[in-house]
């Protein structure tokens, strides 16, 4: 961050934006009496139940139901990006990186849905697990696209520098 001052400014702006979001969620939670992100794990244990699709239709779902689904898909998207970045030094292509990362994510999503089947509420959902796994594939694809874009930018910078030197 010290080498380039723009990185420091970007980091500060992202931190400020994240703080604003957290403050807004905190205020919303206390104003409406909802516990958004902390609510699902603290439900009571019931006999296992689940569905192939969503237990509640999207038209009948409440705000919390939709936010929990978005939170799960977003989390798995970040998981896919992080796993692809972790494996990025191996210089794998998207086609060779995708199957292993998505396979691991499918196991994680299946385990999560299996556990949610024993909690009160909508229970397990095959569709929710598939969407989470698809979010992981999207995260892997975003990482590979971003890496390719950075490489293309660096190659054009190197070509321009070589042209100027000649």
Beta strands, then each sheet from edge to edge (+ up, - down):
strand 1: 50-51
strand 2: 124-125
sheet 1: 1+ 2+
end
